[in-house]
Amino acid sequence: QYAVIVRALAVAFDDPEGAADAVQEAFIEADRRWRTVGQYDEPSAWIRRVAINRLRNARRNRRRRTAIVEAIRPVAPEDLTEVLLDLRTAIAALPEKMRLAVCLHHIAGVPIDEVAATLEVSPGTVKSNLHDARLRLRTEMEDRTHG
């Protein structure tokens, strides 16, 4: 039944690899639940149903993931104003710890204590990194606008 179900679902969902994975997972799940599934008049019907559900869920998750990625994709450089492009370049030039602190705190809105926990440093270190980063960014941006 495995090959027959895979072929049918591969065509139905236009996803041969996904179909093979879904059917394999359905067989594994059937094995785990064999006391119940083995009592059904047609266990292969249960396997088909589980495989179809897995394929549908995978397709739905791919669509959601694509929508999320599209929504959070950074602005393309050609869409940035000169000042924003300069700021983006200046942030990218910061040392990693400063860059992470700035992006997590100022862009993502993460509180200092949570940034500290994420980066495994003290809140004082995060505050110091933010302070130093702001000074560097201010100097860099002033140089770019006056230079």
Secondary structure, 3 states (H helix, E strand, C coil): CHHHHHHHHHHHHCCHHHHHHHHHHHHHHHHHCHHHHCCCCCHHHHHHHHHHHHHHHHHHHHHHHHHHHHHHCCCCHHHCCHHHHHHHHHHHHCCHHHHHHHHHHHHCCCCHHHHHHHHCCCHHHHHHHHHHHHHHHHHHHHHHHHC
